[in-house]
Amino acid sequence: MCIRFWSICGTTLDDLEAPMRIELNHALCQGHARCAALAPELFELDDNGYVITESHEISAAAEPAALLAAKVCPEKVISVRG
């Protein structure tokens, strides 16, 4: 029954085991630098405070910091998927 439900929703068991990923929309960044203040290990900034980190996979341990950074970004540059 559950497998049938997942296939209807377009989710498979493989999707549930996929690693978490940070996705960044650089065009929206205004240089507030809140992401790097909260999670410097996940976000690198240029000299003007704009995020230059590319989208990447993150560990389960980094997920809370990534989610917090996404939440506090006023421009909604960051999304966490997985």
VMD Tcl script that builds the backbone (N, CA, C; Angstrom):
set m [mol new atoms 246]
animate dup $m
set s [atomselect $m all]
$s set {name element resname resid chain x y z} {
  {N N MET 1 A 0.821 -1.192 0.000}
  {CA C MET 1 A 0.000 0.000 0.000}
  {C C MET 1 A 0.871 1.264 0.000}
  {N N CYS 2 A 1.903 1.314 0.853}
  {CA C CYS 2 A 2.758 2.506 0.920}
  {C C CYS 2 A 3.514 2.711 -0.385}
  {N N ILE 3 A 4.028 1.637 -0.963}
  {CA C ILE 3 A 4.776 1.768 -2.213}
  {C C ILE 3 A 3.862 2.315 -3.298}
  {N N ARG 4 A 2.639 1.861 -3.313}
  {CA C ARG 4 A 1.690 2.374 -4.291}
  {C C ARG 4 A 1.451 3.872 -4.073}
  {N N PHE 5 A 1.289 4.283 -2.827}
  {CA C PHE 5 A 1.098 5.699 -2.511}
  {C C PHE 5 A 2.287 6.521 -2.975}
  {N N TRP 6 A 3.515 6.054 -2.683}
  {CA C TRP 6 A 4.707 6.788 -3.096}
  {C C TRP 6 A 4.789 6.924 -4.599}
  {N N SER 7 A 4.412 5.878 -5.321}
  {CA C SER 7 A 4.506 5.977 -6.781}
  {C C SER 7 A 3.473 6.962 -7.321}
  {N N ILE 8 A 2.335 7.063 -6.680}
  {CA C ILE 8 A 1.328 8.037 -7.102}
  {C C ILE 8 A 1.845 9.456 -6.883}
  {N N CYS 9 A 2.526 9.675 -5.769}
  {CA C CYS 9 A 3.052 11.005 -5.444}
  {C C CYS 9 A 4.333 11.319 -6.199}
  {N N GLY 10 A 4.897 10.348 -6.880}
  {CA C GLY 10 A 6.133 10.572 -7.607}
  {C C GLY 10 A 7.376 10.399 -6.750}
  {N N THR 11 A 7.221 9.871 -5.542}
  {CA C THR 11 A 8.350 9.643 -4.648}
  {C C THR 11 A 8.656 8.157 -4.604}
  {N N THR 12 A 9.920 7.827 -4.673}
  {CA C THR 12 A 10.328 6.427 -4.577}
  {C C THR 12 A 11.168 6.238 -3.321}
  {N N LEU 13 A 11.440 5.006 -2.977}
  {CA C LEU 13 A 12.298 4.730 -1.834}
  {C C LEU 13 A 13.679 5.322 -2.040}
  {N N ASP 14 A 14.178 5.337 -3.264}
  {CA C ASP 14 A 15.480 5.936 -3.554}
  {C C ASP 14 A 15.486 7.428 -3.226}
  {N N ASP 15 A 14.370 8.116 -3.484}
  {CA C ASP 15 A 14.283 9.547 -3.177}
  {C C ASP 15 A 14.389 9.798 -1.676}
  {N N LEU 16 A 13.853 8.877 -0.874}
  {CA C LEU 16 A 13.875 9.051 0.569}
  {C C LEU 16 A 15.284 8.907 1.136}
  {N N GLU 17 A 16.163 8.227 0.420}
  {CA C GLU 17 A 17.530 8.024 0.872}
  {C C GLU 17 A 18.505 9.007 0.222}
  {N N ALA 18 A 18.021 9.916 -0.586}
  {CA C ALA 18 A 18.886 10.866 -1.288}
  {C C ALA 18 A 19.540 11.799 -0.279}
  {N N PRO 19 A 20.791 12.195 -0.510}
  {CA C PRO 19 A 21.460 13.115 0.408}
  {C C PRO 19 A 20.828 14.509 0.350}
  {N N MET 20 A 20.970 15.231 1.448}
  {CA C MET 20 A 20.487 16.612 1.490}
  {C C MET 20 A 21.380 17.465 0.599}
  {N N ARG 21 A 20.805 18.508 0.052}
  {CA C ARG 21 A 21.522 19.351 -0.892}
  {C C ARG 21 A 21.144 20.803 -0.667}
  {N N ILE 22 A 22.135 21.682 -0.683}
  {CA C ILE 22 A 21.898 23.124 -0.644}
  {C C ILE 22 A 21.841 23.612 -2.081}
  {N N GLU 23 A 20.776 24.312 -2.412}
  {CA C GLU 23 A 20.627 24.934 -3.731}
  {C C GLU 23 A 20.667 26.449 -3.519}
  {N N LEU 24 A 21.422 27.147 -4.359}
  {CA C LEU 24 A 21.589 28.597 -4.221}
  {C C LEU 24 A 21.189 29.314 -5.505}
  {N N ASN 25 A 20.445 30.399 -5.349}
  {CA C ASN 25 A 20.093 31.250 -6.479}
  {C C ASN 25 A 20.910 32.533 -6.341}
  {N N HIS 26 A 22.106 32.527 -6.916}
  {CA C HIS 26 A 23.048 33.635 -6.757}
  {C C HIS 26 A 22.490 34.977 -7.230}
  {N N ALA 27 A 21.610 34.958 -8.193}
  {CA C ALA 27 A 21.055 36.209 -8.731}
  {C C ALA 27 A 20.247 36.975 -7.684}
  {N N LEU 28 A 19.749 36.284 -6.673}
  {CA C LEU 28 A 18.949 36.930 -5.634}
  {C C LEU 28 A 19.776 37.503 -4.491}
  {N N CYS 29 A 21.032 37.080 -4.365}
  {CA C CYS 29 A 21.867 37.468 -3.222}
  {C C CYS 29 A 22.110 38.979 -3.218}
  {N N GLN 30 A 21.895 39.589 -2.039}
  {CA C GLN 30 A 22.120 41.026 -1.851}
  {C C GLN 30 A 23.276 41.311 -0.899}
  {N N GLY 31 A 23.996 40.265 -0.490}
  {CA C GLY 31 A 25.183 40.454 0.332}
  {C C GLY 31 A 24.940 40.686 1.805}
  {N N HIS 32 A 23.835 40.211 2.357}
  {CA C HIS 32 A 23.572 40.365 3.787}
  {C C HIS 32 A 24.524 39.515 4.631}
  {N N ALA 33 A 25.023 38.420 4.070}
  {CA C ALA 33 A 26.024 37.541 4.688}
  {C C ALA 33 A 25.542 36.803 5.928}
  {N N ARG 34 A 24.258 36.699 6.123}
  {CA C ARG 34 A 23.738 35.970 7.281}
  {C C ARG 34 A 24.059 34.485 7.189}
  {N N CYS 35 A 24.081 33.945 5.986}
  {CA C CYS 35 A 24.371 32.523 5.804}
  {C C CYS 35 A 25.769 32.183 6.325}
  {N N ALA 36 A 26.746 32.980 5.957}
  {CA C ALA 36 A 28.123 32.729 6.380}
  {C C ALA 36 A 28.309 33.002 7.867}
  {N N ALA 37 A 27.549 33.932 8.422}
  {CA C ALA 37 A 27.628 34.199 9.854}
  {C C ALA 37 A 27.142 32.995 10.655}
  {N N LEU 38 A 26.116 32.320 10.142}
  {CA C LEU 38 A 25.542 31.161 10.840}
  {C C LEU 38 A 26.255 29.853 10.521}
  {N N ALA 39 A 26.737 29.715 9.306}
  {CA C ALA 39 A 27.335 28.443 8.879}
  {C C ALA 39 A 28.523 28.705 7.950}
  {N N PRO 40 A 29.613 29.233 8.492}
  {CA C PRO 40 A 30.768 29.547 7.636}
  {C C PRO 40 A 31.366 28.332 6.947}
  {N N GLU 41 A 31.131 27.163 7.520}
  {CA C GLU 41 A 31.636 25.933 6.900}
  {C C GLU 41 A 30.842 25.545 5.651}
  {N N LEU 42 A 29.669 26.128 5.469}
  {CA C LEU 42 A 28.818 25.790 4.319}
  {C C LEU 42 A 28.789 26.876 3.252}
  {N N PHE 43 A 29.063 28.126 3.634}
  {CA C PHE 43 A 28.898 29.244 2.711}
  {C C PHE 43 A 30.148 30.099 2.658}
  {N N GLU 44 A 30.666 30.303 1.457}
  {CA C GLU 44 A 31.813 31.176 1.237}
  {C C GLU 44 A 31.321 32.453 0.567}
  {N N LEU 45 A 31.880 33.588 0.984}
  {CA C LEU 45 A 31.476 34.883 0.447}
  {C C LEU 45 A 32.618 35.520 -0.323}
  {N N ASP 46 A 32.256 36.410 -1.257}
  {CA C ASP 46 A 33.294 37.201 -1.918}
  {C C ASP 46 A 33.603 38.413 -1.035}
  {N N ASP 47 A 34.469 39.295 -1.493}
  {CA C ASP 47 A 34.889 40.450 -0.688}
  {C C ASP 47 A 33.762 41.432 -0.396}
  {N N ASN 48 A 32.678 41.356 -1.147}
  {CA C ASN 48 A 31.536 42.244 -0.947}
  {C C ASN 48 A 30.402 41.609 -0.141}
  {N N GLY 49 A 30.606 40.379 0.304}
  {CA C GLY 49 A 29.599 39.706 1.121}
  {C C GLY 49 A 28.598 38.870 0.353}
  {N N TYR 50 A 28.807 38.714 -0.940}
  {CA C TYR 50 A 27.899 37.900 -1.744}
  {C C TYR 50 A 28.326 36.437 -1.710}
  {N N VAL 51 A 27.355 35.545 -1.598}
  {CA C VAL 51 A 27.681 34.118 -1.535}
  {C C VAL 51 A 28.240 33.656 -2.883}
  {N N ILE 52 A 29.357 32.940 -2.822}
  {CA C ILE 52 A 29.966 32.410 -4.048}
  {C C ILE 52 A 30.002 30.885 -4.046}
  {N N THR 53 A 29.561 30.292 -2.955}
  {CA C THR 53 A 29.492 28.841 -2.872}
  {C C THR 53 A 28.528 28.325 -3.931}
  {N N GLU 54 A 28.881 27.235 -4.561}
  {CA C GLU 54 A 27.989 26.588 -5.526}
  {C C GLU 54 A 27.054 25.627 -4.789}
  {N N SER 55 A 25.960 25.254 -5.423}
  {CA C SER 55 A 25.055 24.261 -4.855}
  {C C SER 55 A 25.838 22.977 -4.609}
  {N N HIS 56 A 25.537 22.306 -3.479}
  {CA C HIS 56 A 26.291 21.103 -3.137}
  {C C HIS 56 A 25.535 20.229 -2.137}
  {N N GLU 57 A 25.974 18.965 -2.040}
  {CA C GLU 57 A 25.412 18.042 -1.066}
  {C C GLU 57 A 25.984 18.361 0.307}
  {N N ILE 58 A 25.180 18.084 1.337}
  {CA C ILE 58 A 25.637 18.301 2.706}
  {C C ILE 58 A 25.396 17.051 3.532}
  {N N SER 59 A 26.108 16.941 4.621}
  {CA C SER 59 A 25.942 15.801 5.527}
  {C C SER 59 A 24.708 16.023 6.398}
  {N N ALA 60 A 24.261 14.959 7.026}
  {CA C ALA 60 A 23.124 15.066 7.943}
  {C C ALA 60 A 23.465 15.991 9.109}
  {N N ALA 61 A 24.715 15.991 9.532}
  {CA C ALA 61 A 25.141 16.854 10.641}
  {C C ALA 61 A 25.054 18.328 10.275}
  {N N ALA 62 A 25.220 18.666 9.002}
  {CA C ALA 62 A 25.177 20.058 8.552}
  {C C ALA 62 A 23.759 20.539 8.252}
  {N N GLU 63 A 22.809 19.632 8.225}
  {CA C GLU 63 A 21.438 19.983 7.853}
  {C C GLU 63 A 20.819 21.068 8.741}
  {N N PRO 64 A 20.923 20.998 10.075}
  {CA C PRO 64 A 20.304 22.062 10.891}
  {C C PRO 64 A 20.857 23.458 10.582}
  {N N ALA 65 A 22.161 23.565 10.398}
  {CA C ALA 65 A 22.762 24.863 10.076}
  {C C ALA 65 A 22.305 25.354 8.710}
  {N N ALA 66 A 22.205 24.453 7.746}
  {CA C ALA 66 A 21.758 24.825 6.407}
  {C C ALA 66 A 20.301 25.290 6.435}
  {N N LEU 67 A 19.464 24.592 7.177}
  {CA C LEU 67 A 18.057 24.977 7.273}
  {C C LEU 67 A 17.894 26.336 7.960}
  {N N LEU 68 A 18.694 26.582 8.991}
  {CA C LEU 68 A 18.632 27.875 9.674}
  {C C LEU 68 A 19.097 28.992 8.748}
  {N N ALA 69 A 20.171 28.763 8.019}
  {CA C ALA 69 A 20.664 29.770 7.069}
  {C C ALA 69 A 19.605 30.079 6.008}
  {N N ALA 70 A 18.930 29.047 5.522}
  {CA C ALA 70 A 17.877 29.257 4.528}
  {C C ALA 70 A 16.727 30.065 5.123}
  {N N LYS 71 A 16.407 29.798 6.370}
  {CA C LYS 71 A 15.291 30.488 7.024}
  {C C LYS 71 A 15.576 31.969 7.241}
  {N N VAL 72 A 16.818 32.312 7.615}
  {CA C VAL 72 A 17.124 33.706 7.945}
  {C C VAL 72 A 17.554 34.536 6.741}
  {N N CYS 73 A 17.757 33.918 5.592}
  {CA C CYS 73 A 18.159 34.679 4.399}
  {C C CYS 73 A 16.991 35.555 3.951}
  {N N PRO 74 A 17.132 36.891 4.016}
  {CA C PRO 74 A 16.012 37.758 3.654}
  {C C PRO 74 A 15.647 37.703 2.186}
  {N N GLU 75 A 16.571 37.298 1.343}
  {CA C GLU 75 A 16.305 37.246 -0.100}
  {C C GLU 75 A 15.898 35.851 -0.576}
  {N N LYS 76 A 15.898 34.874 0.338}
  {CA C LYS 76 A 15.514 33.483 0.034}
  {C C LYS 76 A 16.394 32.895 -1.074}
  {N N VAL 77 A 17.690 33.145 -0.949}
  {CA C VAL 77 A 18.687 32.647 -1.902}
  {C C VAL 77 A 18.876 31.139 -1.746}
  {N N ILE 78 A 18.738 30.658 -0.522}
  {CA C ILE 78 A 19.100 29.287 -0.152}
  {C C ILE 78 A 17.863 28.415 -0.029}
  {N N SER 79 A 17.941 27.221 -0.597}
  {CA C SER 79 A 16.941 26.195 -0.342}
  {C C SER 79 A 17.676 24.905 -0.019}
  {N N VAL 80 A 17.090 24.115 0.855}
  {CA C VAL 80 A 17.664 22.837 1.260}
  {C C VAL 80 A 16.716 21.759 0.788}
  {N N ARG 81 A 17.230 20.837 0.012}
  {CA C ARG 81 A 16.402 19.779 -0.581}
  {C C ARG 81 A 16.999 18.421 -0.256}
  {N N GLY 82 A 16.142 17.445 -0.264}
  {CA C GLY 82 A 16.653 16.100 -0.051}
  {C C GLY 82 A 15.598 15.136 0.367}
}
mol reanalyze $m
mol bondsrecalc $m
mol representation Tube
mol addrep $m
